[in-house]
Amino acid sequence: MQRRCRHWATLLLGAALVSPMASIGCAVRTYHDPYYNDDHRWDHNEVVFYQRWEGETHRDHVDFRRRPAEEQKQYWDWRHSHQ
């Protein structure tokens, strides 16, 4: 009986440690584009487009959330023409 309890305790402890890490990977940001009045999921595909835009427009890498509103608008204009 004591051995069975030890296995359950180990299983529960493992689940408690793993569950927060599993939920972190599921977080996907959604941005609303006010100029085109649509929403964009910021996932791996959008990151690839964003990095391409930075390269094509010769910009240093800056997190999208930290870009000025005018540059964000320029990105969404570019993004809508590169689907």
C-alpha positions, 0 to 999 in steps of 0.5 A: 500500500505504501509503495502504491501511494509513493507512485501516486505522489510521484505522478501528481508531483510530476503533473504539477510541475509539467502543467504550467510549462505546457500551458506557456506554449499555447499562448498566441497573441492576437493583434487587431489591425485598426487600418484594415479592421481585422485580427492577426494571430501572432504565431510562428508564421507571422514572425517569419513575415515580420522578420522578412519585412524588417529585412526588406525595409532595412530595419533593426529588429525591434519587438513589434509591440515596441514599434511606434504606431506609424511603423506598425501601420507600415508593417500591416500595409506591407503584410496585406500586400504579401499574403 
